[in-house]
């Protein structure tokens, strides 16, 4: 079975830098809960977060 590709378009977030740690913990918990994988990157000092979330949205299967 092939791994799903990251889906582009719904992975950007702007977060107040002082809340970044809490945001990333909650974001990671949600990804884990629903079985998604991602790479998180960005300009953390500015509160700009980017990620490529894996999904099977194209096939409609969870």
N, C-alpha and C positions, 0 to 999 in steps of 0.2 A: 504494500500500500504506500503510495507516495504521500509526502508531507504537503500540507496546504501552503500556498504562497502567501506572503504578507499582502494584505489588502491596503491599497492607498486611498486616502480620502477622509478617514474618520479617526485619525490617530494624533492629531495635534492638540495641544493644550497650553493655555497661558495660566500660570499659577503665581501668586504672590510669593517671591523667593523665601520669605520666612515661613511659609506653609508647605514648602516643597517636600520636606521629609514625610510629613503626614499624608500628603497627596500621593506620593509614590508608594507608600505602604498600603494605602487603601486601593490604589490602582492595581498593584501587584496581587492583592487579595482577590479582587474581582476577576482578574485574568485567570488566576489559579482556580477559583470557584467554577468558572465556565470552561476550563480546559484550553484556554488560548495561550499562545507563546508570543513573545515580542522581544525586540531589542529596543531599549530606551536610550535616547541620546538627545542632545540639544544644548542650549545655552542656559545651563542651570542657574547661573548667577543672575540672569535676566528673567528667569521663570518661564522660559520657552522650552517645552517638552515635545519631542517627536518620537514616534514609535511606529513600527510596521507590524501590525497585529495579524497573526495567522488566522485564517478563517476559511470555512468551506461555503461561504455565502453564494458562490457561483453555482454550486450544485444544489443548494437548499438543504443540505444535510448538516446537522449540528455536530 
